[in-house]
Amino acid sequence: MSFNYNKILNIPERAIISKKISKAFFSRNFELSTADKKILNEIVAMDWLASIKPSNTNIALFQNETHIFEEIQVMTCTLSGNLIKGTIDKVTNLFQKHIPYPIVLVIENADEFVVNVCDKKINQNDKSKRTIEAFINSPNVSKLYKSELVGAFFEGLDFAVLDKTNLETTYKSYTSAIVQFQTAMVTGNFNKRSTIRTEEDLKHLETIQKIEKEILTLSNQIKKESQLNTKVSLNIEIQKKKNEIEHLKTLLNTL
């Protein structure tokens, strides 16, 4: 890990660990699937950057019936290949599924990186395990060039601005920064949001992705269709869906 992520995160020195994570950590401690073993073999390096907890940050732990935040682990994973969605998903699944703590996970290669967080609930059948509700990934960030939107994203990840009411609000601050960055890539504007508004924006982003897939399906249907009237109907349907996306973008941009 040659790229210094703590220049972005600014986590206090007392919470910094900077230890290598061996592949044996996963193979010896967890029951790995075939997919887990395959992606583990593709990983170049893993580092445990920091552990944010009450004893080193004075941030209170949080626990209720569904969630527990005793510590937040910050980890990095280095790959040699491209950071495509399928690979990112496999890496996040490896880390987030097996390690029960909330993790801020940075997945990198030589040129770019992605920041991942995850919503984990306590497994009601086995309290030592977690059930993953959702993965949230940032857009890919270049190591070579920092745009204005990326600069705003980095500011949102700075430890100084996180909500440190307790470890849950701290972790949700990281989540908010990622969702705000996702939104900014759609709207062109980086707007700081409340936790509730972040959840609303995330739903809008997910809906946009769903509609975009529907548009792609309709476009493929048009290519195969020979009847002119059917093509016209499909084009009208595509335009309606594009209008839906524009409406959602307007909602995302509303302060």
C-alpha positions in Angstrom: 0.0 0.0 0.0 2.2 2.9 -1.3 -0.7 5.3 -1.6 -1.2 7.1 1.8 -5.0 6.9 2.4 -4.7 8.5 5.8 -3.8 11.8 4.1 -7.5 11.6 3.0 -9.0 10.0 6.1 -6.9 11.8 8.7 -7.7 9.2 11.4 -5.9 10.0 14.7 -2.5 8.4 15.1 -3.6 6.5 18.2 -6.1 4.6 16.1 -3.6 3.7 13.3 -2.5 0.0 13.2 -0.7 -0.3 9.8 -0.4 -4.1 9.8 -0.3 -6.5 6.9 -3.1 -9.0 6.6 -2.0 -12.4 5.4 -4.0 -14.6 3.1 -3.8 -17.3 5.9 -5.9 -15.0 8.1 -8.9 -15.8 5.9 -8.0 -19.4 5.0 -7.4 -20.4 8.6 -10.1 -18.5 10.4 -13.1 -18.7 8.0 -14.9 -21.3 5.9 -14.2 -20.0 2.5 -16.3 -20.7 -0.6 -14.8 -21.5 -4.0 -15.4 -18.0 -5.1 -13.7 -16.6 -1.9 -10.6 -18.8 -2.5 -10.4 -17.7 -6.1 -10.5 -14.0 -5.4 -8.1 -14.4 -2.4 -5.6 -15.8 -4.9 -6.0 -12.7 -7.1 -5.2 -10.3 -4.2 -1.7 -8.8 -4.2 -1.7 -7.3 -0.6 -4.0 -6.6 2.3 -3.5 -4.0 5.0 -5.2 -3.2 8.3 -4.9 0.6 8.4 -6.8 1.5 11.5 -9.2 0.5 14.2 -11.6 3.2 15.5 -12.9 2.4 18.9 -13.9 4.0 22.2 -10.5 3.4 23.9 -8.5 5.3 21.2 -11.0 8.0 20.0 -13.5 8.5 22.9 -16.3 7.7 20.5 -19.1 5.7 22.2 -20.0 2.3 21.1 -23.5 1.7 19.8 -25.7 -1.4 20.1 -29.4 -2.2 19.6 -31.4 -5.4 18.7 -30.2 -5.3 15.1 -26.8 -3.6 14.9 -23.6 -3.4 16.9 -20.8 -0.9 16.5 -17.9 -1.8 18.9 -15.1 -0.9 16.5 -14.8 0.4 13.0 -12.0 -1.3 11.0 -10.3 0.5 8.1 -8.7 -1.9 5.7 -7.2 -1.9 2.2 -7.0 -4.5 -0.5 -4.6 -4.3 -3.5 -5.3 -5.9 -6.8 -3.2 -6.1 -9.9 -6.1 -6.1 -12.4 -8.8 -3.6 -13.3 -11.3 -2.6 -10.7 -14.4 -3.8 -12.5 -17.7 -4.3 -10.7 -17.6 -8.1 -10.6 -14.1 -8.2 -9.0 -15.0 -5.4 -6.5 -18.1 -7.3 -5.5 -16.1 -10.5 -4.8 -13.5 -8.6 -2.7 -16.1 -6.8 -0.7 -18.0 -10.0 -0.1 -14.8 -11.7 1.1 -14.0 -9.0 3.7 -17.5 -7.9 4.8 -19.0 -11.4 5.0 -16.3 -12.9 7.1 -15.2 -10.1 9.4 -18.1 -9.1 11.7 -17.0 -5.6 12.5 -18.1 -2.6 10.4 -15.4 -2.1 7.8 -14.4 0.9 5.7 -12.7 -1.1 2.9 -10.5 0.5 0.2 -10.0 -1.6 -2.9 -7.1 -0.4 -5.1 -4.9 -1.1 -8.0 -1.9 1.0 -9.3 -4.1 3.7 -10.8 -7.4 4.0 -8.9 -9.4 2.9 -5.9 -12.9 2.4 -4.6 -14.2 2.9 -1.1 -16.7 0.4 0.2 -19.0 0.2 3.3 -21.7 -2.3 4.2 -24.9 -2.5 6.3 -24.5 -5.5 8.5 -27.2 -6.7 10.9 -26.8 -9.1 13.8 -27.7 -12.6 12.8 -30.6 -13.4 15.1 -29.8 -17.2 14.9 -26.1 -16.7 15.8 -25.3 -13.4 17.5 -21.6 -13.8 16.6 -22.4 -13.6 12.9 -23.7 -10.8 10.7 -26.2 -10.7 7.9 -25.3 -8.3 5.1 -28.2 -6.0 4.0 -26.4 -3.9 1.4 -23.0 -3.1 -0.1 -22.3 0.6 -0.9 -19.4 1.4 -3.2 -18.0 4.7 -4.3 -17.3 5.4 -8.0 -13.8 4.6 -9.0 -11.3 7.3 -7.9 -8.2 8.1 -9.9 -4.9 8.3 -8.0 -3.5 10.4 -10.7 -6.0 13.2 -10.9 -8.3 14.9 -8.3 -11.4 16.6 -9.7 -13.5 19.1 -7.8 -16.1 16.4 -7.0 -13.3 14.0 -5.8 -11.9 16.8 -3.6 -15.4 17.2 -2.0 -15.6 13.4 -1.5 -12.2 13.5 0.3 -13.4 16.3 2.5 -16.5 14.2 3.5 -14.2 11.3 4.5 -12.0 13.4 6.8 -12.2 12.2 10.4 -12.6 15.8 11.6 -16.0 16.2 10.0 -17.5 12.8 10.8 -20.5 12.7 13.2 -18.8 11.2 16.3 -21.9 11.0 18.5 -21.2 7.2 18.6 -19.6 4.6 16.3 -22.8 4.1 14.4 -23.1 7.8 13.4 -19.4 7.7 12.6 -19.8 4.8 10.2 -22.9 6.3 8.7 -20.8 9.5 8.0 -18.6 7.4 5.8 -21.6 5.9 4.1 -23.1 9.4 3.5 -19.9 10.6 1.9 -19.9 7.7 -0.5 -23.6 8.2 -1.4 -23.1 11.9 -1.8 -20.2 11.2 -4.2 -22.4 8.7 -6.1 -25.1 11.4 -6.4 -22.6 14.0 -7.4 -21.5 11.8 -10.3 -25.1 11.9 -11.5 -26.0 15.5 -10.9 -22.6 17.2 -11.1 -23.0 18.8 -7.6 -21.7 17.5 -4.3 -24.2 18.3 -1.6 -23.8 17.4 2.1 -26.9 15.5 3.4 -28.4 14.3 6.6 -28.5 10.6 7.3 -32.2 10.4 6.4 -31.7 12.4 3.2 -28.7 10.1 2.3 -31.0 7.1 2.6 -33.5 8.7 0.3 -30.8 9.6 -2.2 -29.5 6.0 -2.2 -33.0 4.8 -3.0 -33.2 7.2 -5.9 -29.8 6.1 -7.2 -30.9 2.5 -7.0 -34.1 3.3 -8.9 -32.1 5.1 -11.6 -29.8 2.0 -12.0 -32.9 -0.2 -12.3 -34.5 2.1 -14.9 -31.2 2.2 -16.9 -31.2 -1.6 -17.1 -34.8 -1.5 -18.3 -33.9 1.0 -21.0 -31.1 -1.3 -22.1 -33.5 -4.2 -22.4 -35.9 -2.2 -24.4 -33.1 -0.9 -26.7 -32.1 -4.5 -27.4 -35.7 -5.4 -28.1 -35.8 -2.6 -30.7 -32.7 -4.0 -32.5 -34.4 -7.3 -32.9 -37.9 -5.9 -33.8 -39.0 -5.8 -37.4 -42.4 -4.2 -37.0 -42.3 -0.4 -37.2 -45.3 0.2 -34.9 -43.7 -2.0 -32.2 -40.4 -0.1 -32.6 -42.3 3.2 -32.1 -44.1 1.9 -29.0 -40.8 0.7 -27.5 -39.1 4.1 -28.3 -42.0 5.9 -26.5 -41.5 3.6 -23.5 -37.8 4.4 -23.5 -38.5 8.1 -23.5 -40.9 7.7 -20.6 -38.2 6.0 -18.6 -35.6 8.6 -19.5 -38.1 11.2 -18.2 -38.4 9.2 -15.0 -34.6 9.3 -14.6 -34.5 13.1 -15.2 -37.2 13.5 -12.5 -35.1 11.5 -10.1 -32.0 13.5 -10.9 -34.0 16.7 -10.1 -34.9 15.2 -6.7 -31.3 14.3 -6.1 -30.2 17.9 -6.9 -32.9 19.4 -4.7 -31.4 21.0 -1.5 
